[in-house]
């Protein structure tokens, strides 16, 4: 579980990150990373979007739990970015059938593309 200080919960934060951030994706995930270099360094915030196209409620929650755990492993790299980082992870329908290891590999690769690792 992500601590409250690392959760991106407000709609303005999601909107800003998706519109202004760098984006990278693959068949299971799309990641948006926005780094506010003008503000003082602070904790990285992470938000998740898992739509109904991924599956029923049980499947969506399983995907979110996996992504939360995997993202927590990457928090130290996000904390090292200059300024304050915000990350939005959007699951695509293929994420429902992906294994935990597969999601982890995809997330690591995508974060490398947007410059977070």
N, C-alpha and C positions, 0 to 999 in steps of 0.2 A: 504494500500500500504506500502511496506517495503521501508525504506529510502535507498538511494544509498549506504551508508556505510555498510548496512546489506545485500546487494545483492551479491551473488556469481555469477560472470559473466564470468570469464576466464576459458578456457577449462582445463588448468593445475590444477586449484582449484577443478574442478569437478572430474578430473581423480585421483588426490591425495586423495580426500575424499572417493571416491568409492573404490579405491584399498587398502588404508591403514586404513580406518575407520571401526568402529564396525557397524554391520548390523543387522537389525531386520525387520520383515515384518508380514503382515497379508493378508487377501484376497483383500484389497483395496489399500494398500500402502507398499512400502519398503523404509526404512530410513537408510541412512548411516551417521554416526557421526564420525568426526575426530577431535581430540583435540591436538593441537601442544603445548605441555607443555614447550618446549624449548624456544619458542618465548615469547615476552612480552605480557601481557594481552591486548586484543583489542576487538573491536566489533565482535560479532558472525556474521558469514555470512551464508546465506541460499540460496540454488538454487533448482530449480524445473525441473523435467523431466516428461513431459506428452506426450507420443508417440501417433502415429496415431491409434494404437490398442484401445485406449480409446474411440475414436469416431471422429465425424467430428470436424471442427474448432470451431464451437460454443460450442460444448460439452467440448472440451479440454480447451478452455478459461474459461468456467464456473468452471471447476475443478481447474484450476490454481488460479482463483480469490478466491475460497473458501479456498484453501490450503494456499495462502498468508495471508489471514486474520487469519486463525487458527494458523499459525506458528508465527505470530506477537504476539499472546497472550503468547507464550512460550519463547519469547526472553529473558525475565528477568532470567529464569532458565538457559538458554544457556550462558548468560553473567557471571553467577556465577561460571562456570566451570574454573578450573585453566588453564591459557594459553589462546590461541586463538582457538575458536571452529568454525568448518565448518560443515554444515548440508546439505545433498542432500535428497530431498523427491521425490521419483519416484511413480507416480500414475499407478496403474494397471487397466485393463479394467473394473473391478467391481466398480471402483471409479465413473464411469459415472452415475451409478444408485444409488449410496449411497446418503443418505441425508446429510445435513450440520452437523447435530448432530452426525450422524454415523461416518462421516469423523473425526469430532472432538474427538470422543471417541477413534477411532482407532489411531489417531495421539498421543493422550495423553498416551495411553497404550504402543505404540511402543517406544516413547521417554523414558518411564520408563524402558523398556527393555535394551536400549542402554546406560542408565545411565545419561540422560539429565534432569530428573525431580526428 
